[in-house]
Amino acid sequence: MPSFNVDIEFEVFCGTCGTGLCNNSETRTSRNRSANQVTVDACPKCMAAKDEEIADLNYKVDALETEMENLRTELQNAKTREQ
């Protein structure tokens, strides 16, 4: 759990999914102002969910591009038959 040199201990949770992020965070003192700071890495659970969402969207885009190409071919064939 992150803590400062003073007796302040706190827990860190993802604001999106609620996963505990204490192992993904650290405390430090700023170089210029000697102010306490907390850094938190991106939530691994939310990042994995976004990766899945992106993969699903890429799959849908590929499917739509294939469908568009098939429709273009079908349209071209229809134009050729009309001539």
Sequence and secondary structure as in RCSB ss.txt:
>XXXX:A:sequence
MPSFNVDIEFEVFCGTCGTGLCNNSETRTSRNRSANQVTVDACPKCMAAKDEEIADLNYKVDALETEMENLRTEL
QNAKTREQ
>XXXX:A:secstr
  B SSS B   B TTT  B GGGEEEEE TTT  EEEEE   HHHHHHHHHHHHHHHHHHHHHHHHHHHHHHHH
HHHHHHH 
